[in-house]
Amino acid sequence: MRILVLLLFYHYATKNAKSYRTSNPNFILIMADDLGIGDLGCYGNKTLRTHNIDKLAKGGVTFTQHIAASPLCTPSRAAFLTGRYPVRSGMAALSNIGVFLFSASSGGLPTEEITFAKLLKQKGYSTALIGKWHLGLNCNSRADFCHHPLNHGFDYFYGLTVTSLRDCKPGEGSVFVAGVRAYLVTPLQLIGITLISLEVLYYIGLLRIPHGALRYFFLISTVLFGLLLIFFYTFRYLNCFLMRNHQIIQQPLSYKNLTQRLTEEAVQFIGRNADAPFLLFLSYLQVHTALYASKDFKGKSKHGLYGDAVEEMDWSVGKILDVLEKWNLNDKTLVYFTSDQGAHVEEVSSTGEVHGGYNGIYKGGKATNWEGGIRVPGLLHWPGVVQAGVHIDEPTSNMDIFPTVVKLAGIPLPKDRIIDGHDLMPLLQGKILRSKHEFLFHYCNAYLNAVRWHPGNSTAPHPGQGITALPYGEQGTQCVSQNSQVNLFGKLFSSLQTLIQKAPTVAIIPTCAIALEDLSHTITHRYSLISPETPERRIH
């Protein structure tokens, strides 16, 4: 009898302890920029030293099929913060340029969108975004801050509102060179040839127009060329700056010890809120180009400046884990690590050094819906709540973080909109064995480009998983928007019907027939997309 009483007491104490740990937990959500899934030791890399990030995997859960909602920064981050496909919020472009490039862009994450930060702030959490935002700044004036992080639920912001670009770091070239070559070099050459030809014709007497007209034409051409030079000269000052809340504190941005500064800001925020629930979104600029590393890490890795940047970011993650231990917050804090999309494998510096990462065995990279562009690291660490050393091979999405965080904070999900993510806790705690994502939809900007199908009645993905609708061999390596909706559902139907017709055994036919029926239900996804009503939602 005494033993029974002790067992009951132990069960009650354990239950209460676990309940305490899961009541109003802290959240540290860490997102790298353009990091490849093959760059981390916990995903098989043998040469880059990522001991601290690997520690998250060893002490927590590793998702092996963790999928970004988009292969580009802006739409992927919008999906992460809202738990919704970016096309729902208008954060998916109708043009080929799918991200914000200028601080003066009037578009951004709409104010009516609900982020997990906004909900947690209402619950009494202290919230902070440190690092990259890339979801807009202003609407109608230079200081209305309608798209600023502080207008989307964050109490504190320290970082960049746009992104790190080669143009922000002297000597690293420009991301606009390709555009200038494609769209301006030929017109400038034609203008030059035209001016010379007109001058020659006028000089030999074959052209009889006022000489002032030629001078006027030459003046206009000179002005246009001068404006182009002014654009390149002023871009860094006008677009590359560091902010604290609404105030610009460094213009233009300096990369010297930048990761160390971001880390120190994160450590201080955690220390200030050690006795109250908090949400920290630590959004690194690394390893997006322009690459950088402090003197303590520069030249120390086996993979050039890219490897140096990865290892410095790993050092930063270690500092975050150290401060959690210092304040005895390990058991009270869920730590999540991911990347906004896959590595930009084509990145090469002006000197020929490879500045892109490694996506392991997966084809493609950033800006494509091949596996290398959307399959990203996914690590979740929470001692005492999440079992250590577990690998989950089910499809999961970065959109799943929204409902997971919101529910753990004891907040009901919004009822007035579709949330595409699913709570991860039942999967993490073994209450369910299958992901709720039977279908994941992949967009090329605002156009449906691929569908990942994980049949509910199968132990393995269907061979047609991730069927791509755009002929990449003809369009090039990057995702290129089209002016009409791709009929991907039709292609999937056709694929399955062909499989039924060519099935070697009768046994496979019922499975494919069920799949056709299931697939028809996913067309409701298409009809659930409501076009944005206001132009401010669009990326332009």
C-alpha positions, 0 to 999 in steps of 0.5 A, a space after each residue: 500500500 505504501 509503495 502504491 501511495 509513493 507511485 501515485 505521488 511520483 506520478 502526480 509530481 511528474 505530471 505537475 512538473 511537465 505541466 509547469 514546463 509546458 505552461 507559458 514556455 519561452 520561445 527562441 526561433 532561430 532562422 539562418 539565411 540561405 543555409 543548405 541542409 548539407 552544411 550542418 554536421 547533424 545532416 551529414 556534413 563532415 568538414 564544417 564545424 557546427 557543434 552547437 547546432 548539432 547539440 540542438 539535434 542531439 538533445 532534441 528532434 531532427 526533421 528530415 523532411 522539413 520544407 520551406 513554404 517558398 524558395 525565396 526570402 520574403 515569401 518564406 518568412 511571411 509564411 513562417 510568421 503567419 502559418 499561411 501560404 504567402 500567396 494568401 497574404 499577397 506576399 508572393 509576386 506576380 513578377 519575376 522579382 519575388 523579394 523586396 530589394 529597396 527600403 523605399 518599396 511600398 509593399 510589405 506584410 499587410 497589417 491585417 495579417 496575424 503573426 505569432 508575435 502579435 498573438 503572444 504579445 497580447 498574451 503578455 509575452 515580451 517579443 523581439 526580432 533581432 536580425 533580418 526582417 525583409 517584409 517591408 517598412 513603410 506604406 505612404 511616407 518615409 516614417 509611417 512604419 506600417 510594415 515595420 516589425 514593431 507593427 507586427 507584434 514585436 516589442 523590440 527590433 534590432 536589425 535590417 528591414 530589407 536584406 544583406 546584398 553585395 551592394 551593401 559591402 564595398 568590393 563585393 560587386 552588385 546584384 543589379 549587374 545582371 539586370 543592367 546587362 540584360 535590360 540597359 546595356 543594349 539600349 545604351 549601345 543603341 543610343 550611342 550608335 544613334 548619336 554618333 550616326 546622327 552626328 556623322 550624317 549631320 556633319 556630311 550634310 545628309 541630315 538637315 535638322 537643327 544642331 540644337 536638337 542633337 545636343 538636346 538628345 545627347 543631353 537626355 542620354 547623358 542625364 539617363 546615364 548619370 541617373 544610373 550611376 547615381 543609383 549605384 553610388 547611393 544604393 548602399 546609403 539608402 538601403 543598407 542601414 541598421 535600425 533599433 526599433 524605429 531609429 536608424 543607428 548605422 547608415 550605411 551598414 558596417 559588417 564589422 563584428 555584425 554577428 557578434 553585435 546581433 548575438 549580444 543583443 539576443 543575450 541581453 534580451 534573454 537576460 532582461 526577460 529571464 523571469 517572464 515569458 518571452 519570444 525571441 526571433 533571431 534571424 541571422 543575415 548569414 549566409 546570404 551574400 555579401 558574406 562576412 566573418 569576424 577576425 576570430 573566424 575569418 580564414 579558419 574553416 575549410 570552405 572559405 568565407 562561406 564556411 567561416 560565416 557558418 561557423 561563426 553563426 554556430 558560435 552564436 547559437 552556442 552563446 544563446 544556449 549558454 545564456 539559457 543555462 546561465 539563467 536556468 531556462 533550458 527546461 522552460 524554453 523551446 529552441 527551433 533552428 531552420 533556414 528560410 530556404 535552401 543554399 544559393 548554390 550558384 553564388 560565386 564572388 567577383 574573384 571566383 570564390 564559391 559563396 554558395 552552400 551545400 544542399 546535400 544530395 538534393 537537386 537545385 537550390 534557392 529560387 527553385 522548387 527542387 528539393 535543394 531549394 525548399 528542403 531545409 534544416 529543422 531542429 527542435 530542442 526542449 529538454 524534458 518535453 521533447 525526446 532527445 535524439 529523435 529523427 522524424 521522417 514525416 513531411 513538416 513545414 516552416 508554417 507549422 511553427 505558427 500553430 505550434 507556438 500559439 497553442 503552446 502559449 495557450 492561445 486559440 488559433 484565429 478563426 477568421 482565416 485559413 491556417 495552413 500549418 499544423 501543430 507539431 506537438 502531437 507528432 513530437 510527443 508520439 501521439 500521432 505517427 503521421 504528418 497531417 500534411 498529405 499535400 504541400 503546395 509549392 509556388 513559383 512566386 504567385 503561381 502554383 509550381 509543384 505539389 508534394 503528396 504524402 498519401 495517408 494510406 501509405 508508408 512512403 511518399 508517392 513516386 509523383 511526390 514533388 512533381 514540377 509543372 514548369 520545364 526547368 530545362 527550358 526556363 533555366 535553373 531559377 523559378 520564373 513566374 508565368 502570366 497564367 496559372 499552371 494547371 498542375 492538378 491536371 498534370 497530377 491527374 494525368 500522371 496517376 491515370 497513366 500509372 493506372 493504365 500501365 500498372 503491372 498488377 491489378 492491386 495497384 489500381 485501387 490505390 491510384 483510384 483513391 489517390 485520384 479521389 483524394 487529389 480532387 479534394 485538394 482543388 479546394 486549396 485553389 479555391 480557398 485562395 482569396 486575391 488580395 484586395 489592396 495593392 499594398 500587399 503586393 511585392 513591387 
